[in-house]
């Protein structure tokens, strides 16, 4: 598998999905329905899913696909998958409905429970993050591409925290207060992890629920940029679990986790 060529194709697919999303984004009123988990579903979610699913099937017919908007795939069906695509066609649907631009198309390649390739495309912002683990990470901003890496925080620097715009909790607010000298900003979707990858934030604490497709693509970008995502036990976030929900985690740049207050 030539991943250098593959990721170019994946970026193109993500942008095609982004174009379809933006056509619907221009509508004055965005209609949505609530899914079983009470999260919103729009026509843009479905349109992006259909584009990505069809394109991936044509590009890599032997690699299975798990998408947020797929029909339910049981753990029995996927438990022996060693390689698969993990897709969130529209991450940050709440931000899409609010029209603040902070939503993304996420496509990740998972191998042996770890993300190895990821594209995060933010069509309204004209930003695309890419990552090939153990090779390179980059940000394409309005067509200009630059390599990115995590920031090496100095002792005198404030701790730069990025947090969820739509999912804040008392536990998170308590953690932020206990961090002391901080700069905190709120961002939507998987862009939070990408902000750690490009060095504009040191950490993204997620003390709340997410699903595997919410994090996988940005996780690949962060790993490629020199960062990590760890659970409370210190081990890396894993994929293709029986329960598709992620535990609480910390996305980190070049920072010593022992310098952080307890977050669980």
C-alpha positions in Angstrom: 0.0 0.0 0.0 1.6 3.3 -1.2 0.3 5.6 1.6 1.9 8.7 0.1 -0.3 8.3 -2.9 -3.2 7.0 -0.9 -3.5 10.1 1.3 -3.6 12.4 -1.7 -6.6 10.4 -2.9 -8.2 10.5 0.5 -7.7 14.3 0.7 -9.5 14.6 -2.7 -12.4 12.5 -1.4 -12.7 14.6 1.7 -12.8 17.8 -0.3 -15.5 16.3 -2.6 -17.5 15.6 0.5 -16.8 19.1 1.8 -18.1 20.6 -1.4 -21.4 18.7 -1.0 -21.6 19.9 2.6 -21.1 23.5 1.6 -23.9 23.4 -0.9 -26.3 22.6 1.9 -24.5 25.0 4.3 -25.6 27.9 2.0 -29.2 27.2 2.8 -30.9 29.8 5.0 -32.4 27.2 7.3 -30.7 23.9 7.8 -33.2 21.1 8.6 -32.2 18.3 10.9 -33.6 15.4 12.8 -32.5 13.8 16.0 -30.9 10.4 15.9 -31.4 7.8 18.6 -28.6 9.2 20.7 -30.2 12.7 20.4 -27.4 14.0 18.2 -28.6 15.9 15.0 -28.5 14.5 11.5 -28.7 16.8 8.4 -28.9 16.2 4.7 -25.2 17.2 4.6 -24.2 14.2 6.9 -25.9 11.9 4.5 -24.6 13.5 1.3 -21.0 13.4 2.6 -21.4 9.8 3.8 -22.6 8.7 0.4 -19.7 10.4 -1.5 -17.1 9.0 0.9 -18.4 5.5 1.1 -18.7 5.1 -2.7 -15.3 6.6 -3.4 -13.6 4.5 -0.8 -15.2 1.3 -2.1 -13.9 2.2 -5.5 -10.4 3.2 -4.3 -9.8 0.3 -1.9 -12.5 -2.4 -2.5 -10.8 -4.9 -0.1 -10.8 -2.5 2.9 -14.0 -2.4 5.0 -15.5 0.9 6.0 -17.0 2.0 9.3 -18.8 5.3 9.1 -21.0 7.2 11.7 -23.8 7.2 9.2 -23.4 3.5 8.1 -26.1 1.0 8.9 -25.2 -0.7 12.2 -22.2 -3.0 11.9 -22.0 -5.4 14.8 -18.9 -6.2 16.7 -19.1 -9.8 15.5 -18.8 -8.5 11.9 -15.8 -6.2 12.6 -13.9 -7.7 15.4 -11.4 -9.4 13.1 -10.8 -6.3 11.0 -7.1 -5.6 11.1 -7.3 -2.7 8.5 -10.4 -0.5 7.9 -11.5 3.0 7.1 -13.1 4.9 10.0 -15.1 7.9 8.8 -17.1 10.8 10.3 -18.7 12.4 7.2 -19.6 15.6 9.2 -18.1 16.0 12.6 -19.5 19.0 14.5 -23.0 18.9 13.2 -24.1 21.3 16.0 -21.5 23.8 14.7 -22.7 23.2 11.1 -26.3 24.1 12.2 -25.0 27.1 14.1 -23.1 28.1 11.0 -19.8 29.0 12.8 -17.7 27.0 10.3 -16.1 24.7 12.9 -17.1 21.4 11.4 -15.0 18.8 9.6 -14.9 15.8 7.3 -12.8 13.0 8.9 -11.3 10.0 7.2 -8.8 7.7 8.9 -7.1 4.4 8.1 -7.0 2.1 11.1 -4.4 -0.7 11.3 -4.2 -3.1 14.2 -6.3 -0.8 16.3 -4.2 2.3 15.7 -4.7 5.2 13.3 -1.9 5.4 10.7 -3.3 7.9 8.2 -5.8 10.7 8.6 -7.4 13.6 6.8 -9.4 16.3 8.6 -11.0 18.8 6.2 -12.8 21.9 7.4 -14.6 23.1 4.2 -16.0 26.4 5.5 -12.6 27.4 6.8 -10.7 26.2 3.7 -8.4 24.2 6.0 -7.1 20.6 5.5 -5.0 18.7 8.0 -3.2 15.6 7.0 -1.1 13.0 8.8 0.9 9.9 7.9 2.1 8.4 11.2 5.9 8.1 11.5 6.2 10.2 8.3 4.8 13.7 8.3 1.9 16.0 9.3 0.8 19.1 7.5 -1.8 21.9 7.3 -3.1 23.2 4.0 -4.5 26.6 4.6 -6.3 28.2 1.6 -4.2 26.1 -0.7 -0.8 26.7 1.0 0.7 23.6 2.6 3.1 23.7 5.5 4.4 20.9 7.8 3.2 21.0 11.4 4.5 19.7 14.7 3.5 20.0 18.3 4.7 22.9 20.4 7.4 22.3 23.0 6.1 24.2 26.0 8.6 26.2 28.1 8.2 26.4 31.8 7.4 30.1 31.7 4.7 29.6 29.1 1.0 29.5 30.1 -0.6 26.2 29.4 -2.6 26.5 26.2 -5.8 24.5 26.5 -8.3 23.9 23.8 -11.8 22.8 24.9 -15.1 21.9 23.4 -17.4 24.7 22.2 -20.6 22.6 22.7 -19.7 20.0 25.3 -18.4 21.6 28.5 -18.8 20.0 31.9 -18.2 20.9 35.6 -15.4 18.3 35.7 -13.6 20.1 32.8 -14.0 23.5 34.3 -12.6 22.2 37.5 -9.6 20.7 35.7 -8.9 24.0 33.9 -9.0 26.0 37.1 -6.5 23.6 38.7 -4.1 24.0 35.8 -3.2 27.5 37.1 -1.6 29.8 34.5 -3.6 28.9 31.4 -4.9 30.3 28.1 -8.1 28.6 27.1 -10.0 28.7 23.9 -13.2 26.9 22.7 -13.3 25.2 19.3 -15.7 22.8 17.7 -15.3 19.3 16.1 -12.0 17.4 15.6 -10.3 20.8 15.0 -9.5 20.7 18.8 -7.1 17.8 18.3 -5.6 19.4 15.2 -4.9 22.6 17.2 -2.7 20.5 19.5 -1.0 19.0 16.4 -0.2 22.4 14.8 1.2 23.8 18.1 -1.5 26.3 18.8 -2.6 24.4 21.9 -0.7 22.2 24.4 -3.5 20.0 25.4 -7.1 19.1 24.7 -8.8 17.4 27.7 -11.9 15.5 26.9 -13.8 14.6 30.0 -16.9 13.4 28.3 -18.1 11.0 25.7 -16.9 10.8 22.1 -17.0 8.0 19.5 -14.1 6.4 17.7 -15.0 8.2 14.4 -14.9 11.6 16.2 -11.2 11.2 17.0 -9.5 8.8 14.6 -8.5 11.1 11.7 -7.2 13.9 14.0 -5.5 11.3 16.2 -3.4 10.3 13.1 -2.6 13.9 12.4 -1.5 14.4 16.1 0.6 11.3 16.1 2.3 12.3 12.9 3.0 15.8 14.4 4.7 14.2 17.5 1.8 14.2 20.0 -0.3 11.6 21.6 -3.8 10.8 22.9 -3.8 8.9 26.2 -6.4 7.5 28.5 -6.4 8.0 32.2 -4.3 4.8 32.6 -1.6 6.3 30.4 -2.2 4.0 27.4 -3.0 5.3 24.0 -6.5 5.5 22.7 -7.5 2.4 20.7 -9.9 1.7 17.9 -12.3 -1.1 16.9 -13.3 -1.8 20.5 -16.5 -3.7 21.2 -17.9 -0.4 22.6 -17.4 2.2 20.0 -17.4 5.0 22.6 -14.1 6.4 23.7 -13.2 6.7 27.4 -12.1 10.1 28.7 -8.8 11.1 27.2 -6.1 13.8 27.0 -4.7 14.9 23.6 -1.2 16.2 24.3 1.6 17.9 22.5 5.2 17.9 23.8 4.3 18.1 27.4 5.1 16.0 30.5 1.8 14.5 31.7 3.1 14.5 35.3 3.0 18.3 35.3 -0.8 18.2 34.8 -3.3 18.0 37.7 -5.4 14.8 38.0 -8.1 14.8 35.3 -10.1 11.7 36.2 
